[in-house]
Amino acid sequence: MADAPAYVIANFDINDADTYRTYETGFFPILKRHEGEFLTFDDNSETFEGASPRSGRMVIFKFPSAEQARAWYADEDYQALSEHRRAGTSMHFLTLVNGLPPRG
């Protein structure tokens, strides 16, 4: 059976746009190396029910499997680059969500 996709969802406030831009510039090549796919971001998400996420940006991206998502996060290059994100943002959460296996 093929691996199920996995999604990473982040919610954070950008406190220093220049520092965060340094992170963004290096982010996509590392994401692609791990077969990640950027899906969307929103600075004004809307909650229909329940407690709202904290303020700030919501970001969603997808990997072919949870193992690839974990490898992306553990990547030494990503961890070095993420210091810019940590310096330029206040992270509320960075969450791995497992998708359903393909039907068939």
Secondary structure, 3 states (H helix, E strand, C coil): CCCCCEEEEEEEEECCHHHHHHHHHHHHHHHHHCCCEEEEEECCCCCCCCCCCCCCEEEEEEECCHHHHHHHHHCHHHHHHHHHHHHHEEEEEEEEEECCCCCC
